[in-house]
Amino acid sequence: MSTQVVQQPDEETVFAALRTFLTEVLPAGTTVLQARQNRTPPPRGMLVLMAPLHRQPIGTGSTHYGAQSCTLLRQEQLATQISLFGTDAADAAQTVLTLWRDVWSTTFFTNLVAQQQDMPRITPLYADNAECLPYINAQQQYEPHWQLTLHSQLTFSITLPAATATTATVHSVAADRL
């Protein structure tokens, strides 16, 4: 018997939503990529890399039963490292930090879900302060590099098919008395 398991949101969808936020608030022309990609040359101009740090449960899960399925829900906290490279990296890091800590970002993600139903419901929680870190490029030159961590909450779900019965037949069977 094969079971169809559906997990939501997947990592690709979460990073698509985060990328949409970053491209909205950063200067036009900023390249935003998911980090840890091998053999990818850096683009010209400002570069932003997103890297998942951890996902951890922050509450007790719940289970919801439907006519044909069973859905397990769990609230979790997602920590995402944002690395910014380029001459405007310091200002861009402060922009991201300020907006993530403001109700503006919560409204942004609410509107994003309303416009694109496949986007996950991300709720910004807080952001760690931005730090300037040393970065030496391939030409052995120092470049501006700022980094911060964005913390958000999302609901993770797994949907499984549920065994259901539409009718039941009851037969009485005589049993020995004790």
MARTIMAR-82429 format. One record per residue (C-alpha): residue number from 1; residue in one letter; x, y, z. Coordinates in steps of 0.5 Angstrom, whole numbers, plus 500, padded with zeros to 3 digits. Last residue first. Layout:
N
<pt NUM, 'A', <X, Y, Z>>
...
***
This chain:
178
<pt 178, 'L', <464, 467, 566>>
<pt 177, 'R', <459, 467, 561>>
<pt 176, 'D', <461, 464, 554>>
<pt 175, 'A', <460, 469, 548>>
<pt 174, 'A', <454, 469, 543>>
<pt 173, 'V', <456, 473, 537>>
<pt 172, 'S', <452, 479, 535>>
<pt 171, 'H', <454, 482, 528>>
<pt 170, 'V', <455, 489, 526>>
<pt 169, 'T', <456, 492, 519>>
<pt 168, 'A', <459, 499, 518>>
<pt 167, 'T', <459, 504, 513>>
<pt 166, 'T', <463, 510, 510>>
<pt 165, 'A', <469, 507, 513>>
<pt 164, 'T', <476, 512, 514>>
<pt 163, 'A', <483, 510, 513>>
<pt 162, 'A', <487, 517, 513>>
<pt 161, 'P', <491, 519, 508>>
<pt 160, 'L', <497, 523, 511>>
<pt 159, 'T', <498, 531, 511>>
<pt 158, 'I', <504, 534, 514>>
<pt 157, 'S', <504, 541, 517>>
<pt 156, 'F', <509, 546, 519>>
<pt 155, 'T', <507, 553, 521>>
<pt 154, 'L', <511, 558, 521>>
<pt 153, 'Q', <515, 563, 526>>
<pt 152, 'S', <521, 567, 524>>
<pt 151, 'H', <528, 569, 526>>
<pt 150, 'L', <532, 573, 522>>
<pt 149, 'T', <540, 573, 523>>
<pt 148, 'L', <545, 578, 521>>
<pt 147, 'Q', <551, 579, 517>>
<pt 146, 'W', <555, 584, 514>>
<pt 145, 'H', <561, 584, 509>>
<pt 144, 'P', <564, 590, 506>>
<pt 143, 'E', <570, 587, 501>>
<pt 142, 'Y', <577, 586, 503>>
<pt 141, 'Q', <582, 584, 497>>
<pt 140, 'Q', <586, 578, 496>>
<pt 139, 'Q', <583, 577, 489>>
<pt 138, 'A', <579, 571, 490>>
<pt 137, 'N', <575, 576, 495>>
<pt 136, 'I', <577, 577, 503>>
<pt 135, 'Y', <571, 578, 508>>
<pt 134, 'P', <572, 580, 515>>
<pt 133, 'L', <565, 581, 518>>
<pt 132, 'C', <561, 587, 520>>
<pt 131, 'E', <555, 585, 525>>
<pt 130, 'A', <548, 586, 524>>
<pt 129, 'N', <544, 585, 531>>
<pt 128, 'D', <539, 579, 531>>
<pt 127, 'A', <533, 579, 528>>
<pt 126, 'Y', <526, 578, 531>>
<pt 125, 'L', <519, 575, 530>>
<pt 124, 'P', <517, 575, 523>>
<pt 123, 'T', <511, 571, 522>>
<pt 122, 'I', <511, 567, 515>>
<pt 121, 'R', <505, 564, 513>>
<pt 120, 'P', <507, 560, 507>>
<pt 119, 'M', <506, 562, 499>>
<pt 118, 'D', <502, 558, 495>>
<pt 117, 'Q', <496, 562, 496>>
<pt 116, 'Q', <500, 568, 492>>
<pt 115, 'Q', <496, 575, 493>>
<pt 114, 'A', <493, 574, 500>>
<pt 113, 'V', <500, 570, 502>>
<pt 112, 'L', <504, 576, 500>>
<pt 111, 'N', <499, 581, 504>>
<pt 110, 'T', <500, 577, 510>>
<pt 109, 'F', <508, 577, 509>>
<pt 108, 'F', <508, 584, 508>>
<pt 107, 'T', <503, 586, 514>>
<pt 106, 'T', <508, 582, 518>>
<pt 105, 'S', <514, 586, 515>>
<pt 104, 'W', <511, 593, 516>>
<pt 103, 'V', <510, 591, 524>>
<pt 102, 'D', <517, 592, 525>>
<pt 101, 'R', <523, 588, 527>>
<pt 100, 'W', <524, 585, 520>>
<pt 99, 'L', <524, 593, 517>>
<pt 98, 'T', <529, 595, 522>>
<pt 97, 'L', <534, 589, 521>>
<pt 96, 'V', <533, 589, 513>>
<pt 95, 'T', <534, 597, 513>>
<pt 94, 'Q', <540, 596, 517>>
<pt 93, 'A', <543, 590, 513>>
<pt 92, 'A', <542, 595, 507>>
<pt 91, 'D', <546, 600, 510>>
<pt 90, 'A', <552, 596, 512>>
<pt 89, 'A', <552, 592, 505>>
<pt 88, 'D', <552, 598, 501>>
<pt 87, 'T', <559, 597, 498>>
<pt 86, 'G', <558, 590, 497>>
<pt 85, 'F', <556, 583, 501>>
<pt 84, 'L', <550, 582, 505>>
<pt 83, 'S', <550, 575, 509>>
<pt 82, 'I', <543, 573, 511>>
<pt 81, 'Q', <542, 567, 516>>
<pt 80, 'T', <536, 564, 517>>
<pt 79, 'A', <533, 562, 524>>
<pt 78, 'L', <526, 558, 523>>
<pt 77, 'Q', <522, 557, 529>>
<pt 76, 'E', <516, 552, 529>>
<pt 75, 'Q', <509, 551, 530>>
<pt 74, 'R', <507, 544, 529>>
<pt 73, 'L', <501, 541, 525>>
<pt 72, 'L', <499, 534, 523>>
<pt 71, 'T', <494, 533, 518>>
<pt 70, 'C', <490, 527, 517>>
<pt 69, 'S', <486, 525, 511>>
<pt 68, 'Q', <480, 523, 507>>
<pt 67, 'A', <474, 526, 511>>
<pt 66, 'G', <478, 530, 515>>
<pt 65, 'Y', <482, 529, 522>>
<pt 64, 'H', <486, 535, 525>>
<pt 63, 'T', <492, 533, 529>>
<pt 62, 'S', <496, 538, 534>>
<pt 61, 'G', <503, 540, 535>>
<pt 60, 'T', <506, 542, 542>>
<pt 59, 'G', <510, 549, 541>>
<pt 58, 'I', <516, 552, 539>>
<pt 57, 'P', <519, 546, 534>>
<pt 56, 'Q', <526, 548, 532>>
<pt 55, 'R', <528, 550, 525>>
<pt 54, 'H', <536, 551, 524>>
<pt 53, 'L', <541, 556, 521>>
<pt 52, 'P', <538, 556, 514>>
<pt 51, 'A', <542, 560, 509>>
<pt 50, 'M', <540, 567, 505>>
<pt 49, 'L', <546, 570, 501>>
<pt 48, 'V', <545, 577, 499>>
<pt 47, 'L', <550, 580, 493>>
<pt 46, 'M', <551, 588, 492>>
<pt 45, 'G', <554, 589, 485>>
<pt 44, 'R', <557, 584, 480>>
<pt 43, 'P', <555, 577, 481>>
<pt 42, 'P', <559, 572, 485>>
<pt 41, 'P', <561, 566, 481>>
<pt 40, 'T', <557, 560, 482>>
<pt 39, 'R', <561, 553, 483>>
<pt 38, 'N', <558, 551, 489>>
<pt 37, 'Q', <552, 553, 492>>
<pt 36, 'R', <552, 554, 500>>
<pt 35, 'A', <547, 560, 500>>
<pt 34, 'Q', <540, 562, 497>>
<pt 33, 'L', <541, 567, 492>>
<pt 32, 'V', <539, 575, 492>>
<pt 31, 'T', <542, 579, 487>>
<pt 30, 'T', <541, 587, 488>>
<pt 29, 'G', <539, 590, 482>>
<pt 28, 'A', <534, 595, 485>>
<pt 27, 'P', <536, 597, 492>>
<pt 26, 'L', <533, 592, 498>>
<pt 25, 'V', <526, 592, 501>>
<pt 24, 'E', <522, 588, 496>>
<pt 23, 'T', <528, 584, 494>>
<pt 22, 'L', <529, 582, 501>>
<pt 21, 'F', <521, 580, 502>>
<pt 20, 'T', <521, 576, 495>>
<pt 19, 'R', <527, 572, 497>>
<pt 18, 'L', <524, 571, 504>>
<pt 17, 'A', <518, 568, 500>>
<pt 16, 'A', <522, 564, 495>>
<pt 15, 'F', <526, 561, 501>>
<pt 14, 'V', <520, 558, 505>>
<pt 13, 'T', <517, 555, 498>>
<pt 12, 'E', <524, 552, 497>>
<pt 11, 'E', <524, 549, 504>>
<pt 10, 'D', <518, 546, 503>>
<pt 9, 'P', <512, 549, 507>>
<pt 8, 'Q', <508, 544, 507>>
<pt 7, 'Q', <509, 537, 507>>
<pt 6, 'V', <505, 532, 503>>
<pt 5, 'V', <505, 524, 504>>
<pt 4, 'Q', <502, 520, 499>>
<pt 3, 'T', <501, 513, 502>>
<pt 2, 'S', <503, 507, 498>>
<pt 1, 'M', <500, 500, 500>>
***
